[in-house]
Amino acid sequence: MSLYLATKSNNKAEVARKTGLSKSRLSQLSSNETTKLRADELFLIALAIDIDPCELLKEVFKGLKLPKE
């Protein structure tokens, strides 16, 4: 997520202001891979950086696959 935020927006403070999320929460989301991202947070971040929420969803969870049967 951090790479995506860095390429689409160079100002976490601006994203925090637009979304209502704290700067510390955005830092946590972008630096800690084990931090769980809520759907509402993803949606707000996508709106703040002016991208389709589905595009961000695909990027954030691109490594997630169904288990083999």
C-alpha positions as CSV (number, residue, x, y, z in Angstrom):
1,M,0.0,0.0,0.0
2,S,2.8,2.4,0.7
3,L,4.2,2.3,-2.8
4,Y,0.7,3.0,-4.2
5,L,0.2,5.9,-1.8
6,A,3.6,7.2,-2.7
7,T,3.0,7.1,-6.5
8,K,-0.5,8.6,-6.3
9,S,-0.1,11.1,-3.5
10,N,3.0,12.5,-2.0
11,N,1.3,14.0,1.0
12,K,-0.1,11.7,3.7
13,A,-1.2,14.7,5.7
14,E,-3.5,15.7,2.8
15,V,-4.9,12.2,2.5
16,A,-5.4,12.1,6.3
17,R,-7.3,15.5,6.1
18,K,-9.5,14.3,3.2
19,T,-10.3,10.9,4.7
20,G,-10.5,11.7,8.4
21,L,-8.0,9.0,9.1
22,S,-5.1,9.9,11.3
23,K,-1.6,10.3,9.9
24,S,-0.5,7.6,12.3
25,R,-3.1,5.2,10.9
26,L,-2.0,5.9,7.4
27,S,1.6,5.3,8.4
28,Q,0.6,2.1,10.1
29,L,-1.3,0.9,6.9
30,S,1.6,1.8,4.6
31,S,4.5,0.4,6.7
32,N,3.2,-2.6,8.5
33,E,2.1,-5.6,6.3
34,T,0.2,-7.2,9.1
35,T,-2.1,-4.2,9.7
36,K,-5.6,-5.0,8.6
37,L,-7.1,-2.5,6.2
38,R,-10.8,-2.0,6.6
39,A,-13.1,-1.7,3.5
40,D,-14.2,1.8,4.5
41,E,-10.6,3.0,4.9
42,L,-9.7,1.6,1.5
43,F,-12.7,3.3,-0.1
44,L,-11.9,6.7,1.5
45,I,-8.2,6.5,0.6
46,A,-9.1,5.7,-3.0
47,L,-11.5,8.7,-3.2
48,A,-8.8,11.0,-1.6
49,I,-6.2,10.0,-4.1
50,D,-8.7,10.1,-7.0
51,I,-8.6,6.5,-8.2
52,D,-11.2,3.8,-8.6
53,P,-11.6,1.9,-5.3
54,C,-11.5,-1.4,-7.2
55,E,-8.1,-0.6,-8.6
56,L,-6.7,0.0,-5.1
57,L,-8.4,-3.1,-3.8
58,K,-6.7,-5.2,-6.6
59,E,-3.4,-3.6,-5.9
60,V,-3.5,-4.1,-2.1
61,F,-4.6,-7.7,-2.3
62,K,-2.9,-8.8,-5.5
63,G,-1.0,-11.6,-3.8
64,L,-4.2,-13.1,-2.3
65,K,-5.2,-16.4,-4.0
66,L,-7.8,-19.1,-3.3
67,P,-6.2,-22.3,-1.8
68,K,-5.8,-25.2,-4.2
69,E,-8.3,-28.0,-3.7
